[in-house]
């Protein structure tokens, strides 16, 4: 999610530059080469994402919680503290049907990606993913500025260079 916000901020800066009266006519084109995750705002037939818990998170699993676990966790009490202090949630919140000790036993602390924690957190906040890699989902293609109309239809990503050449009158 952080990368999405950073991308949005970068595109906003680029659009501000392109729309500035002192900038020569500039077309801004944004797209992606693939979609990842197959992200959905629901799971298991439940459409009630726990946005409050998401807002309470203070670190990502991969970049915040995992390094802290690798450095600091020796037992269940350490894991509870790291989840609370670094992640912003209590370990028990991941699965209300199991104690913290039970959760600790199911988590393989030797794994770099901590899939058990990530998967339990996603289940808890009701976020769904079909993959942890690329999907076949179409990605958005946006354009703003002169010749933006060249991009206002679905395109195969391999055709974008040809569309840009056409818009520029280049062969």
ChimeraX commands (.cxc) that place a marker at each C-alpha (Angstrom):
marker #1 position 0.00,0.00,0.00 radius 0.5
marker #1 position 2.93,2.31,0.73 radius 0.5
marker #1 position 4.17,1.83,-2.83 radius 0.5
marker #1 position 0.73,2.73,-4.18 radius 0.5
marker #1 position 0.73,5.94,-2.17 radius 0.5
marker #1 position 4.28,6.77,-3.29 radius 0.5
marker #1 position 3.30,6.13,-6.92 radius 0.5
marker #1 position 0.25,8.36,-6.57 radius 0.5
marker #1 position 2.43,11.11,-5.10 radius 0.5
marker #1 position 4.97,10.77,-7.95 radius 0.5
marker #1 position 2.28,10.94,-10.64 radius 0.5
marker #1 position 0.77,13.97,-8.90 radius 0.5
marker #1 position 4.13,15.76,-9.04 radius 0.5
marker #1 position 4.57,14.87,-12.70 radius 0.5
marker #1 position 1.07,16.13,-13.55 radius 0.5
marker #1 position 1.74,19.38,-11.67 radius 0.5
marker #1 position 4.91,19.84,-13.75 radius 0.5
marker #1 position 3.19,18.97,-17.04 radius 0.5
marker #1 position 0.25,21.29,-16.37 radius 0.5
marker #1 position 2.42,24.24,-15.35 radius 0.5
marker #1 position 2.10,27.12,-17.84 radius 0.5
marker #1 position 5.90,27.38,-18.11 radius 0.5
marker #1 position 6.24,23.72,-19.21 radius 0.5
marker #1 position 6.15,23.01,-22.96 radius 0.5
marker #1 position 3.15,20.87,-24.01 radius 0.5
marker #1 position 3.68,17.55,-22.27 radius 0.5
marker #1 position 1.74,14.31,-22.38 radius 0.5
marker #1 position 1.87,12.17,-19.27 radius 0.5
marker #1 position 1.23,8.44,-19.69 radius 0.5
marker #1 position 1.05,6.05,-16.76 radius 0.5
marker #1 position 0.53,2.30,-16.73 radius 0.5
marker #1 position 2.07,-0.85,-15.33 radius 0.5
marker #1 position 3.62,-3.89,-16.94 radius 0.5
marker #1 position 1.53,-6.27,-14.81 radius 0.5
marker #1 position -0.80,-6.56,-11.85 radius 0.5
marker #1 position 0.25,-8.38,-8.71 radius 0.5
marker #1 position -1.70,-10.07,-6.00 radius 0.5
marker #1 position -5.20,-10.20,-7.43 radius 0.5
marker #1 position -6.19,-7.90,-4.54 radius 0.5
marker #1 position -9.79,-7.77,-3.35 radius 0.5
marker #1 position -11.54,-5.86,-0.58 radius 0.5
marker #1 position -13.28,-8.95,0.77 radius 0.5
marker #1 position -12.64,-12.61,1.41 radius 0.5
marker #1 position -14.49,-15.78,2.29 radius 0.5
marker #1 position -17.76,-14.22,1.12 radius 0.5
marker #1 position -17.54,-11.43,3.69 radius 0.5
marker #1 position -17.59,-7.85,2.39 radius 0.5
marker #1 position -16.69,-5.96,5.55 radius 0.5
marker #1 position -13.01,-4.95,5.50 radius 0.5
marker #1 position -11.69,-3.97,8.93 radius 0.5
marker #1 position -10.40,-0.52,7.99 radius 0.5
marker #1 position -9.90,0.40,11.65 radius 0.5
marker #1 position -7.38,-2.39,12.08 radius 0.5
marker #1 position -5.68,-1.48,8.80 radius 0.5
marker #1 position -5.41,2.13,10.01 radius 0.5
marker #1 position -3.88,0.93,13.28 radius 0.5
marker #1 position -1.02,-0.87,11.50 radius 0.5
marker #1 position 2.27,0.94,12.00 radius 0.5
marker #1 position 4.57,-1.23,9.83 radius 0.5
marker #1 position 4.31,-3.63,6.94 radius 0.5
marker #1 position 4.82,-7.31,7.66 radius 0.5
marker #1 position 7.75,-7.59,5.24 radius 0.5
marker #1 position 9.58,-4.34,5.98 radius 0.5
marker #1 position 8.70,-3.75,9.61 radius 0.5
marker #1 position 7.49,-6.78,11.51 radius 0.5
marker #1 position 9.72,-9.46,9.94 radius 0.5
marker #1 position 13.04,-7.65,10.61 radius 0.5
marker #1 position 11.95,-6.99,14.20 radius 0.5
marker #1 position 10.99,-10.64,14.65 radius 0.5
marker #1 position 14.31,-11.81,13.22 radius 0.5
marker #1 position 16.24,-9.52,15.58 radius 0.5
marker #1 position 14.20,-9.68,18.77 radius 0.5
marker #1 position 11.93,-12.71,19.05 radius 0.5
marker #1 position 12.94,-15.65,21.23 radius 0.5
marker #1 position 9.55,-16.62,22.71 radius 0.5
marker #1 position 5.85,-15.88,22.61 radius 0.5
marker #1 position 6.20,-12.83,24.89 radius 0.5
marker #1 position 8.75,-11.31,22.50 radius 0.5
marker #1 position 6.43,-11.96,19.57 radius 0.5
marker #1 position 3.51,-10.33,21.38 radius 0.5
marker #1 position 5.63,-7.26,22.15 radius 0.5
marker #1 position 6.93,-6.94,18.57 radius 0.5
marker #1 position 3.44,-7.28,17.11 radius 0.5
marker #1 position 2.16,-4.58,19.43 radius 0.5
marker #1 position 5.09,-2.16,19.34 radius 0.5
marker #1 position 6.19,-2.57,15.73 radius 0.5
marker #1 position 3.06,-3.77,13.95 radius 0.5
marker #1 position 0.45,-1.83,15.87 radius 0.5
marker #1 position -1.76,-4.84,16.68 radius 0.5
marker #1 position -1.97,-7.57,19.27 radius 0.5
marker #1 position -0.95,-11.08,18.25 radius 0.5
marker #1 position -4.28,-12.44,19.50 radius 0.5
marker #1 position -6.10,-10.16,17.03 radius 0.5
marker #1 position -4.85,-12.31,14.16 radius 0.5
marker #1 position -7.01,-15.25,15.15 radius 0.5
marker #1 position -9.59,-14.93,17.90 radius 0.5
marker #1 position -9.98,-18.72,18.05 radius 0.5
marker #1 position -6.40,-19.40,19.16 radius 0.5
marker #1 position -4.26,-18.19,22.02 radius 0.5
marker #1 position -1.05,-16.25,21.46 radius 0.5
marker #1 position 0.92,-19.36,22.43 radius 0.5
marker #1 position -0.94,-21.44,19.83 radius 0.5
marker #1 position -0.27,-18.79,17.19 radius 0.5
marker #1 position 3.39,-18.64,18.16 radius 0.5
marker #1 position 3.71,-22.41,17.67 radius 0.5
marker #1 position 2.19,-22.20,14.16 radius 0.5
marker #1 position 4.57,-19.47,12.99 radius 0.5
marker #1 position 7.85,-20.68,11.55 radius 0.5
marker #1 position 10.21,-17.97,12.75 radius 0.5
marker #1 position 12.89,-19.11,10.29 radius 0.5
marker #1 position 10.89,-17.97,7.27 radius 0.5
marker #1 position 11.90,-14.59,5.87 radius 0.5
marker #1 position 8.47,-13.63,4.56 radius 0.5
marker #1 position 6.47,-14.83,7.58 radius 0.5
marker #1 position 3.60,-16.12,5.39 radius 0.5
marker #1 position 1.64,-17.34,8.40 radius 0.5
marker #1 position 1.52,-13.88,9.96 radius 0.5
marker #1 position 0.75,-12.21,6.63 radius 0.5
marker #1 position -1.99,-14.69,5.79 radius 0.5
marker #1 position -3.59,-14.48,9.24 radius 0.5
marker #1 position -3.50,-10.68,9.13 radius 0.5
marker #1 position -5.13,-10.66,5.68 radius 0.5
marker #1 position -7.85,-13.04,6.91 radius 0.5
marker #1 position -8.39,-10.92,10.02 radius 0.5
marker #1 position -8.87,-7.64,8.13 radius 0.5
marker #1 position -10.74,-9.42,5.30 radius 0.5
marker #1 position -8.36,-8.64,2.44 radius 0.5
marker #1 position -8.09,-11.22,-0.31 radius 0.5
marker #1 position -5.29,-12.09,-2.70 radius 0.5
marker #1 position -5.37,-14.65,-5.47 radius 0.5
marker #1 position -1.61,-14.73,-5.81 radius 0.5
marker #1 position 1.61,-13.46,-4.31 radius 0.5
marker #1 position 2.91,-12.86,-7.83 radius 0.5
marker #1 position 1.76,-11.61,-11.22 radius 0.5
marker #1 position -1.81,-12.06,-12.42 radius 0.5
marker #1 position -3.50,-11.79,-15.80 radius 0.5
marker #1 position -5.64,-8.82,-14.72 radius 0.5
marker #1 position -5.62,-5.81,-17.04 radius 0.5
marker #1 position -3.83,-2.76,-15.67 radius 0.5
marker #1 position -5.04,0.81,-16.08 radius 0.5
marker #1 position -3.63,3.05,-18.80 radius 0.5
marker #1 position -3.98,6.77,-18.13 radius 0.5
marker #1 position -2.94,9.75,-20.21 radius 0.5
marker #1 position -3.23,13.48,-19.73 radius 0.5
marker #1 position -2.21,16.33,-22.01 radius 0.5
marker #1 position -1.79,16.71,-25.77 radius 0.5
marker #1 position -2.64,13.53,-27.71 radius 0.5
marker #1 position -4.11,11.86,-24.63 radius 0.5
marker #1 position -6.94,10.63,-26.85 radius 0.5
marker #1 position -4.51,8.12,-28.41 radius 0.5
marker #1 position -4.61,6.24,-25.10 radius 0.5
marker #1 position -8.33,6.29,-24.23 radius 0.5
marker #1 position -9.03,2.65,-25.06 radius 0.5
marker #1 position -7.89,-0.76,-23.90 radius 0.5
marker #1 position -4.44,-1.53,-25.22 radius 0.5
marker #1 position -2.05,-4.43,-25.04 radius 0.5
marker #1 position 0.95,-3.26,-23.06 radius 0.5
marker #1 position 3.25,-4.27,-25.91 radius 0.5
marker #1 position 1.46,-1.77,-28.18 radius 0.5
marker #1 position 2.06,1.31,-26.01 radius 0.5
marker #1 position 5.39,2.19,-27.64 radius 0.5
marker #1 position 3.69,2.12,-31.07 radius 0.5
marker #1 position 0.84,4.31,-29.78 radius 0.5
marker #1 position 3.35,6.80,-28.39 radius 0.5
marker #1 position 5.20,6.87,-31.71 radius 0.5
marker #1 position 1.89,7.50,-33.53 radius 0.5
marker #1 position 0.99,10.30,-31.10 radius 0.5
marker #1 position 4.40,11.91,-31.70 radius 0.5
marker #1 position 4.26,11.37,-35.45 radius 0.5
marker #1 position 7.39,9.21,-35.29 radius 0.5
marker #1 position 7.87,5.95,-37.16 radius 0.5
marker link #1:1,2 radius 0.2
marker link #1:2,3 radius 0.2
marker link #1:3,4 radius 0.2
marker link #1:4,5 radius 0.2
marker link #1:5,6 radius 0.2
marker link #1:6,7 radius 0.2
marker link #1:7,8 radius 0.2
marker link #1:8,9 radius 0.2
marker link #1:9,10 radius 0.2
marker link #1:10,11 radius 0.2
marker link #1:11,12 radius 0.2
marker link #1:12,13 radius 0.2
marker link #1:13,14 radius 0.2
marker link #1:14,15 radius 0.2
marker link #1:15,16 radius 0.2
marker link #1:16,17 radius 0.2
marker link #1:17,18 radius 0.2
marker link #1:18,19 radius 0.2
marker link #1:19,20 radius 0.2
marker link #1:20,21 radius 0.2
marker link #1:21,22 radius 0.2
marker link #1:22,23 radius 0.2
marker link #1:23,24 radius 0.2
marker link #1:24,25 radius 0.2
marker link #1:25,26 radius 0.2
marker link #1:26,27 radius 0.2
marker link #1:27,28 radius 0.2
marker link #1:28,29 radius 0.2
marker link #1:29,30 radius 0.2
marker link #1:30,31 radius 0.2
marker link #1:31,32 radius 0.2
marker link #1:32,33 radius 0.2
marker link #1:33,34 radius 0.2
marker link #1:34,35 radius 0.2
marker link #1:35,36 radius 0.2
marker link #1:36,37 radius 0.2
marker link #1:37,38 radius 0.2
marker link #1:38,39 radius 0.2
marker link #1:39,40 radius 0.2
marker link #1:40,41 radius 0.2
marker link #1:41,42 radius 0.2
marker link #1:42,43 radius 0.2
marker link #1:43,44 radius 0.2
marker link #1:44,45 radius 0.2
marker link #1:45,46 radius 0.2
marker link #1:46,47 radius 0.2
marker link #1:47,48 radius 0.2
marker link #1:48,49 radius 0.2
marker link #1:49,50 radius 0.2
marker link #1:50,51 radius 0.2
marker link #1:51,52 radius 0.2
marker link #1:52,53 radius 0.2
marker link #1:53,54 radius 0.2
marker link #1:54,55 radius 0.2
marker link #1:55,56 radius 0.2
marker link #1:56,57 radius 0.2
marker link #1:57,58 radius 0.2
marker link #1:58,59 radius 0.2
marker link #1:59,60 radius 0.2
marker link #1:60,61 radius 0.2
marker link #1:61,62 radius 0.2
marker link #1:62,63 radius 0.2
marker link #1:63,64 radius 0.2
marker link #1:64,65 radius 0.2
marker link #1:65,66 radius 0.2
marker link #1:66,67 radius 0.2
marker link #1:67,68 radius 0.2
marker link #1:68,69 radius 0.2
marker link #1:69,70 radius 0.2
marker link #1:70,71 radius 0.2
marker link #1:71,72 radius 0.2
marker link #1:72,73 radius 0.2
marker link #1:73,74 radius 0.2
marker link #1:74,75 radius 0.2
marker link #1:75,76 radius 0.2
marker link #1:76,77 radius 0.2
marker link #1:77,78 radius 0.2
marker link #1:78,79 radius 0.2
marker link #1:79,80 radius 0.2
marker link #1:80,81 radius 0.2
marker link #1:81,82 radius 0.2
marker link #1:82,83 radius 0.2
marker link #1:83,84 radius 0.2
marker link #1:84,85 radius 0.2
marker link #1:85,86 radius 0.2
marker link #1:86,87 radius 0.2
marker link #1:87,88 radius 0.2
marker link #1:88,89 radius 0.2
marker link #1:89,90 radius 0.2
marker link #1:90,91 radius 0.2
marker link #1:91,92 radius 0.2
marker link #1:92,93 radius 0.2
marker link #1:93,94 radius 0.2
marker link #1:94,95 radius 0.2
marker link #1:95,96 radius 0.2
marker link #1:96,97 radius 0.2
marker link #1:97,98 radius 0.2
marker link #1:98,99 radius 0.2
marker link #1:99,100 radius 0.2
marker link #1:100,101 radius 0.2
marker link #1:101,102 radius 0.2
marker link #1:102,103 radius 0.2
marker link #1:103,104 radius 0.2
marker link #1:104,105 radius 0.2
marker link #1:105,106 radius 0.2
marker link #1:106,107 radius 0.2
marker link #1:107,108 radius 0.2
marker link #1:108,109 radius 0.2
marker link #1:109,110 radius 0.2
marker link #1:110,111 radius 0.2
marker link #1:111,112 radius 0.2
marker link #1:112,113 radius 0.2
marker link #1:113,114 radius 0.2
marker link #1:114,115 radius 0.2
marker link #1:115,116 radius 0.2
marker link #1:116,117 radius 0.2
marker link #1:117,118 radius 0.2
marker link #1:118,119 radius 0.2
marker link #1:119,120 radius 0.2
marker link #1:120,121 radius 0.2
marker link #1:121,122 radius 0.2
marker link #1:122,123 radius 0.2
marker link #1:123,124 radius 0.2
marker link #1:124,125 radius 0.2
marker link #1:125,126 radius 0.2
marker link #1:126,127 radius 0.2
marker link #1:127,128 radius 0.2
marker link #1:128,129 radius 0.2
marker link #1:129,130 radius 0.2
marker link #1:130,131 radius 0.2
marker link #1:131,132 radius 0.2
marker link #1:132,133 radius 0.2
marker link #1:133,134 radius 0.2
marker link #1:134,135 radius 0.2
marker link #1:135,136 radius 0.2
marker link #1:136,137 radius 0.2
marker link #1:137,138 radius 0.2
marker link #1:138,139 radius 0.2
marker link #1:139,140 radius 0.2
marker link #1:140,141 radius 0.2
marker link #1:141,142 radius 0.2
marker link #1:142,143 radius 0.2
marker link #1:143,144 radius 0.2
marker link #1:144,145 radius 0.2
marker link #1:145,146 radius 0.2
marker link #1:146,147 radius 0.2
marker link #1:147,148 radius 0.2
marker link #1:148,149 radius 0.2
marker link #1:149,150 radius 0.2
marker link #1:150,151 radius 0.2
marker link #1:151,152 radius 0.2
marker link #1:152,153 radius 0.2
marker link #1:153,154 radius 0.2
marker link #1:154,155 radius 0.2
marker link #1:155,156 radius 0.2
marker link #1:156,157 radius 0.2
marker link #1:157,158 radius 0.2
marker link #1:158,159 radius 0.2
marker link #1:159,160 radius 0.2
marker link #1:160,161 radius 0.2
marker link #1:161,162 radius 0.2
marker link #1:162,163 radius 0.2
marker link #1:163,164 radius 0.2
marker link #1:164,165 radius 0.2
marker link #1:165,166 radius 0.2
marker link #1:166,167 radius 0.2
marker link #1:167,168 radius 0.2
marker link #1:168,169 radius 0.2
marker link #1:169,170 radius 0.2
marker link #1:170,171 radius 0.2
view
